[in-house]
Amino acid sequence: MLLDFPLLTISLIVPLLGGVVTYLIPNDKLARWVAVGFSLVPLALSILLVLAFLPDQWVSLAEHGEYRGWEEHAWVYQVGIDYRVGVDGLSVLLVFLTALLTPLAMAVSWDEHHRPREFFALFLFMETTLLGVFVSLDFFLFFLFWEASLIPMYFLIAVWGGPRKRYAAIKFFLYTQAASLLVLLGIFGLYFYGGTFDMTKLIENADTAVPAGAIQAGLFLAFLVGFGAKLPTFPLHTWLPDAHVEAPTGGSVMLAGVLLKLGGYGLFRVNVQMLPDAAVDLAWLVALLGIVSIVYGAIVCIAQEDLKRLVAFSSVSHMGFVTLGLAAGVHGSAGAATAGDVPVGVLTGYAGAVFQLFAHGLISAALFMLAGSLGHRLGTRNISELGGIAAKTPVTTTFLMIAFLASLGLPGLVGFVAEISIFIGVFAAFGWIVLIPILSVVLTAAYYLWAAQRAVFGPLNPRWSDAKDLHRFETIPLAVLSVLFVVFGIFAFTFLEIVMRYTEHSLGVG
């Protein structure tokens, strides 16, 4: 099936238009339905994108090298800025993730009664900015969407957040703005040496565009800090727990599910593909940050009492797997000319790191939905106060255990495939260093199972004798995510094949 309409442009315009319409509708109930309706259009189009990348290629789109859905139009020709968009094996699953979580985040927030029109409109505006980052192939356009993505999340936290919402919102904004400044400086550095904002040309000419050595290393470090703060990686993570604790449930879903992925996407797209020599030279630093993040996040999780803070710190640990898998792929493939020269495990680990971005997006979204739901209905997210609620909230408990098991890497669920692939890659590249992240899985199991034991099992706390279970508007998004845990867990290698094609191209062996 050949599609020749501007699929990506429509995906960007529809939620933007939907946000305006939602804001202008005077009826709050109707505004909710209109917002969700508009968000379903990018979701449908993102599914077509995924179908275009499947091995049988069920859908055919405009192509340009590794990119599908390609569109290019002159914009500010005086300085070489163009409207250039496309997706490849790195971005296609992240586009689908963004388009999926937006309507689910709005659905789980269905009972929001404080300025609901503005609330739901912000989700649609945020969807446009997030999709824009993933599909942009011009650096000016990329940075425009990158900066704009901060604004909706800032207001979601500052207006609809918890008791310390202003502090959390300002901290979120200042940290991410400081990181963005380094990203902007890095972009200007690439433009100065590469002579273009065209990201595809900077990738094609990566071996010669920026001089190897101190200059390339400096740009690599600027991007590493800028993207690492958004990921976030240790020690640039301190804004994350506060932002999550104070954010409304839907905001936490988008923050953990998608916004964190912007940093990981930038590391793969820019640090590895545009600065390959520095990536090889500094792979040890990226690996070290990954290992520290994995272990630190897991240890800190054990001490958490607030369920949202536990999930937030678990994100620091799980994003450490991304940077570690990235470093293993770069280090293990250094000097190789073809894919045959690279151990299969190395390629698998790098692809697993990309897939971890997607897997964590699904899992963290479900965990924050559940933490937010418990907080709203019971008035507390304190793990030690929740004891025994399984007897009164069996549906909540079922979904919570599924999400916990997916996050700790139970075989058959989406988290397992990503993590086992990374372990294989780390062993192939770094040898027995892999024991450190493997042992962290024990810590992950410990803090999740301990939290489950204290929060939902055991004797019932008399305070929860009248506790209510999930509402329908909460059950449906969680059911969708739980099904996808299984679908992407069982058929993961079909989708890993998409990522593997990108992996070979990214590492220069394709």
FENZI-V247092 format. One record per backbone hydrogen bond with DSSP energy under -1.0 kcal/mol. CO is the residue of the C=O (numbers start at 1). NH is the residue of the N-H. E is the energy in kcal/mol with one decimal. If there is no record, write none. Layout:
BEGIN
co=CO nh=NH e=E
co=CO nh=NH e=E
END
This chain:
BEGIN
co=1 nh=60 e=-3.3
co=5 nh=7 e=-2.3
co=6 nh=10 e=-2.3
co=7 nh=11 e=-1.9
co=8 nh=12 e=-1.4
co=9 nh=13 e=-2.4
co=10 nh=14 e=-2.6
co=13 nh=17 e=-3.0
co=14 nh=18 e=-3.0
co=15 nh=19 e=-2.2
co=16 nh=20 e=-1.5
co=17 nh=21 e=-2.5
co=18 nh=22 e=-2.9
co=19 nh=23 e=-2.0
co=20 nh=24 e=-1.7
co=21 nh=25 e=-1.5
co=27 nh=31 e=-2.3
co=28 nh=32 e=-1.6
co=29 nh=33 e=-1.5
co=30 nh=34 e=-2.6
co=31 nh=35 e=-2.4
co=32 nh=36 e=-2.2
co=33 nh=37 e=-2.5
co=34 nh=38 e=-2.5
co=35 nh=39 e=-1.9
co=36 nh=40 e=-1.1
co=38 nh=41 e=-1.0
co=39 nh=43 e=-1.1
co=40 nh=44 e=-2.3
co=41 nh=45 e=-2.3
co=42 nh=46 e=-2.5
co=43 nh=47 e=-1.7
co=44 nh=48 e=-1.5
co=45 nh=49 e=-1.8
co=46 nh=50 e=-2.2
co=47 nh=51 e=-2.4
co=48 nh=52 e=-1.5
co=50 nh=53 e=-1.5
co=51 nh=58 e=-1.2
co=54 nh=57 e=-2.1
co=60 nh=3 e=-2.7
co=62 nh=69 e=-1.2
co=62 nh=70 e=-1.9
co=64 nh=67 e=-1.9
co=67 nh=64 e=-2.3
co=68 nh=87 e=-2.2
co=71 nh=85 e=-2.4
co=73 nh=83 e=-3.0
co=75 nh=77 e=-1.0
co=76 nh=79 e=-1.3
co=76 nh=81 e=-2.3
co=81 nh=75 e=-1.1
co=81 nh=76 e=-1.8
co=82 nh=84 e=-1.0
co=83 nh=73 e=-2.3
co=84 nh=137 e=-3.0
co=85 nh=71 e=-2.2
co=87 nh=68 e=-3.0
co=88 nh=92 e=-2.3
co=91 nh=95 e=-2.4
co=92 nh=96 e=-2.0
co=93 nh=97 e=-2.4
co=94 nh=98 e=-2.3
co=95 nh=99 e=-2.4
co=96 nh=100 e=-2.1
co=97 nh=101 e=-2.7
co=98 nh=102 e=-1.6
co=100 nh=104 e=-1.3
co=101 nh=105 e=-2.9
co=102 nh=106 e=-1.9
co=103 nh=107 e=-2.3
co=104 nh=108 e=-2.3
co=107 nh=110 e=-1.5
co=109 nh=112 e=-2.1
co=115 nh=119 e=-2.1
co=116 nh=120 e=-2.7
co=117 nh=121 e=-2.1
co=118 nh=122 e=-2.1
co=119 nh=123 e=-1.0
co=120 nh=124 e=-1.3
co=121 nh=125 e=-2.4
co=122 nh=126 e=-2.6
co=123 nh=127 e=-2.0
co=124 nh=128 e=-1.8
co=125 nh=129 e=-1.8
co=126 nh=130 e=-2.6
co=127 nh=131 e=-2.7
co=128 nh=132 e=-2.2
co=129 nh=133 e=-1.7
co=130 nh=134 e=-1.6
co=131 nh=135 e=-1.9
co=132 nh=136 e=-1.6
co=135 nh=86 e=-2.0
co=137 nh=199 e=-2.1
co=138 nh=142 e=-2.9
co=139 nh=143 e=-2.7
co=140 nh=144 e=-2.0
co=141 nh=145 e=-2.2
co=142 nh=146 e=-2.5
co=143 nh=147 e=-2.6
co=144 nh=148 e=-2.0
co=145 nh=149 e=-1.8
co=147 nh=150 e=-1.4
co=150 nh=154 e=-2.3
co=151 nh=155 e=-2.0
co=152 nh=156 e=-2.2
co=153 nh=157 e=-2.1
co=154 nh=158 e=-2.9
co=155 nh=159 e=-2.5
co=156 nh=160 e=-1.2
co=157 nh=161 e=-1.2
co=162 nh=165 e=-1.6
co=164 nh=168 e=-2.3
co=165 nh=169 e=-2.7
co=166 nh=170 e=-2.5
co=167 nh=171 e=-2.4
co=168 nh=172 e=-2.6
co=169 nh=173 e=-2.5
co=170 nh=174 e=-2.9
co=171 nh=175 e=-2.4
co=172 nh=176 e=-2.2
co=173 nh=177 e=-2.4
co=174 nh=178 e=-2.4
co=175 nh=179 e=-2.1
co=176 nh=180 e=-2.2
co=177 nh=181 e=-1.8
co=178 nh=182 e=-1.3
co=179 nh=183 e=-1.9
co=180 nh=184 e=-2.7
co=181 nh=185 e=-2.4
co=182 nh=186 e=-2.3
co=183 nh=187 e=-2.3
co=184 nh=188 e=-2.4
co=185 nh=189 e=-2.0
co=186 nh=190 e=-2.3
co=187 nh=191 e=-2.4
co=188 nh=192 e=-2.6
co=189 nh=193 e=-2.0
co=190 nh=194 e=-3.1
co=191 nh=195 e=-2.3
co=197 nh=139 e=-3.1
co=198 nh=202 e=-2.0
co=199 nh=203 e=-1.7
co=200 nh=204 e=-2.3
co=201 nh=205 e=-2.5
co=203 nh=206 e=-1.4
co=205 nh=208 e=-1.5
co=205 nh=209 e=-2.9
co=211 nh=216 e=-1.0
co=213 nh=217 e=-2.4
co=214 nh=218 e=-2.6
co=215 nh=219 e=-2.2
co=216 nh=220 e=-2.4
co=217 nh=221 e=-2.4
co=218 nh=222 e=-2.0
co=219 nh=223 e=-2.4
co=220 nh=224 e=-2.5
co=221 nh=225 e=-2.4
co=222 nh=226 e=-2.3
co=223 nh=227 e=-3.4
co=224 nh=228 e=-2.2
co=225 nh=229 e=-2.1
co=227 nh=231 e=-1.7
co=228 nh=233 e=-2.0
co=233 nh=236 e=-2.6
co=237 nh=240 e=-2.1
co=239 nh=243 e=-2.1
co=240 nh=244 e=-2.6
co=241 nh=245 e=-2.6
co=242 nh=246 e=-1.9
co=243 nh=247 e=-1.8
co=246 nh=162 e=-1.8
co=248 nh=252 e=-2.4
co=249 nh=253 e=-2.1
co=250 nh=254 e=-1.9
co=251 nh=255 e=-2.6
co=252 nh=256 e=-2.7
co=253 nh=257 e=-2.3
co=254 nh=258 e=-2.1
co=254 nh=259 e=-2.5
co=255 nh=260 e=-1.8
co=258 nh=261 e=-1.1
co=259 nh=262 e=-1.2
co=260 nh=264 e=-1.0
co=261 nh=265 e=-2.9
co=262 nh=266 e=-2.3
co=263 nh=267 e=-1.9
co=264 nh=268 e=-2.0
co=265 nh=269 e=-2.9
co=266 nh=270 e=-2.8
co=266 nh=271 e=-1.1
co=267 nh=272 e=-1.8
co=268 nh=273 e=-1.1
co=270 nh=274 e=-2.1
co=275 nh=279 e=-2.1
co=276 nh=280 e=-1.8
co=277 nh=281 e=-2.4
co=278 nh=282 e=-2.6
co=282 nh=286 e=-1.8
co=283 nh=287 e=-2.7
co=284 nh=288 e=-2.4
co=285 nh=289 e=-2.5
co=286 nh=290 e=-2.1
co=287 nh=291 e=-2.6
co=288 nh=292 e=-2.6
co=289 nh=293 e=-2.3
co=290 nh=294 e=-2.4
co=291 nh=295 e=-2.4
co=292 nh=296 e=-3.0
co=293 nh=297 e=-2.4
co=294 nh=298 e=-1.7
co=295 nh=299 e=-2.5
co=296 nh=300 e=-2.6
co=297 nh=301 e=-1.7
co=298 nh=302 e=-1.0
co=301 nh=304 e=-1.5
co=305 nh=383 e=-3.6
co=306 nh=310 e=-2.2
co=307 nh=311 e=-2.0
co=308 nh=312 e=-2.4
co=309 nh=313 e=-2.7
co=310 nh=314 e=-1.9
co=311 nh=315 e=-1.3
co=312 nh=316 e=-1.1
co=313 nh=317 e=-1.7
co=314 nh=318 e=-2.7
co=315 nh=319 e=-2.5
co=319 nh=323 e=-1.7
co=320 nh=324 e=-2.2
co=321 nh=325 e=-2.6
co=322 nh=326 e=-2.3
co=323 nh=327 e=-2.3
co=324 nh=328 e=-2.3
co=325 nh=329 e=-2.0
co=326 nh=330 e=-2.3
co=327 nh=331 e=-2.8
co=328 nh=332 e=-2.7
co=329 nh=333 e=-1.3
co=333 nh=336 e=-2.2
co=338 nh=341 e=-1.5
co=339 nh=342 e=-1.3
co=343 nh=346 e=-1.0
co=343 nh=347 e=-1.4
co=344 nh=348 e=-2.4
co=345 nh=349 e=-2.4
co=346 nh=350 e=-2.1
co=347 nh=351 e=-2.4
co=348 nh=352 e=-2.5
co=349 nh=353 e=-1.7
co=350 nh=354 e=-1.6
co=351 nh=355 e=-2.5
co=352 nh=356 e=-2.0
co=353 nh=357 e=-1.0
co=354 nh=358 e=-1.0
co=355 nh=359 e=-2.9
co=356 nh=360 e=-2.9
co=357 nh=361 e=-1.4
co=358 nh=362 e=-1.7
co=359 nh=363 e=-2.3
co=360 nh=364 e=-2.9
co=361 nh=365 e=-1.3
co=362 nh=366 e=-1.6
co=363 nh=367 e=-2.3
co=364 nh=368 e=-2.4
co=365 nh=369 e=-1.9
co=366 nh=370 e=-2.2
co=367 nh=371 e=-2.5
co=368 nh=372 e=-2.5
co=369 nh=373 e=-2.2
co=370 nh=374 e=-2.4
co=371 nh=375 e=-2.0
co=372 nh=376 e=-2.3
co=373 nh=377 e=-2.4
co=374 nh=378 e=-2.4
co=375 nh=379 e=-1.3
co=381 nh=307 e=-2.0
co=382 nh=385 e=-1.3
co=387 nh=461 e=-2.4
co=388 nh=391 e=-1.2
co=389 nh=392 e=-1.0
co=389 nh=393 e=-2.4
co=393 nh=397 e=-2.4
co=394 nh=398 e=-2.3
co=395 nh=399 e=-2.3
co=396 nh=400 e=-2.5
co=397 nh=401 e=-2.5
co=398 nh=402 e=-2.1
co=399 nh=403 e=-2.4
co=400 nh=404 e=-2.6
co=401 nh=405 e=-2.7
co=402 nh=406 e=-2.3
co=403 nh=407 e=-2.3
co=404 nh=408 e=-2.2
co=405 nh=410 e=-2.5
co=410 nh=413 e=-1.9
co=413 nh=416 e=-1.2
co=414 nh=418 e=-1.3
co=415 nh=419 e=-2.1
co=416 nh=420 e=-2.8
co=417 nh=421 e=-1.7
co=418 nh=422 e=-1.8
co=419 nh=423 e=-2.5
co=420 nh=424 e=-2.1
co=421 nh=425 e=-2.1
co=422 nh=426 e=-2.8
co=423 nh=427 e=-2.3
co=424 nh=428 e=-2.1
co=425 nh=429 e=-1.8
co=426 nh=430 e=-3.5
co=427 nh=431 e=-1.6
co=431 nh=434 e=-1.7
co=432 nh=435 e=-1.9
co=433 nh=436 e=-1.8
co=434 nh=438 e=-2.0
co=435 nh=439 e=-2.6
co=436 nh=440 e=-1.3
co=438 nh=441 e=-1.0
co=439 nh=443 e=-1.2
co=440 nh=444 e=-2.5
co=441 nh=445 e=-2.7
co=442 nh=446 e=-2.2
co=443 nh=447 e=-2.7
co=444 nh=448 e=-2.1
co=445 nh=449 e=-2.6
co=446 nh=450 e=-2.4
co=447 nh=451 e=-1.7
co=448 nh=452 e=-2.6
co=449 nh=453 e=-2.5
co=450 nh=454 e=-2.2
co=451 nh=455 e=-2.8
co=452 nh=456 e=-2.2
co=452 nh=457 e=-1.4
co=456 nh=390 e=-2.5
co=457 nh=388 e=-1.4
co=461 nh=464 e=-2.7
co=462 nh=465 e=-1.5
co=464 nh=467 e=-1.7
co=471 nh=475 e=-2.2
co=472 nh=476 e=-2.2
co=474 nh=478 e=-1.4
co=475 nh=479 e=-2.6
co=476 nh=480 e=-2.3
co=477 nh=481 e=-2.3
co=478 nh=482 e=-2.4
co=479 nh=483 e=-2.2
co=480 nh=484 e=-2.0
co=481 nh=485 e=-2.0
co=482 nh=486 e=-1.2
co=483 nh=487 e=-2.6
co=484 nh=488 e=-2.6
co=486 nh=490 e=-2.9
co=487 nh=491 e=-2.6
co=491 nh=494 e=-1.2
co=491 nh=495 e=-1.0
co=492 nh=496 e=-2.6
co=493 nh=497 e=-1.2
co=495 nh=499 e=-1.6
co=496 nh=500 e=-2.8
co=497 nh=501 e=-1.6
co=498 nh=502 e=-1.3
co=499 nh=503 e=-2.6
co=500 nh=504 e=-2.2
co=501 nh=505 e=-1.5
co=502 nh=506 e=-3.2
co=503 nh=507 e=-2.4
co=504 nh=509 e=-2.6
co=504 nh=510 e=-1.6
co=509 nh=339 e=-1.4
END
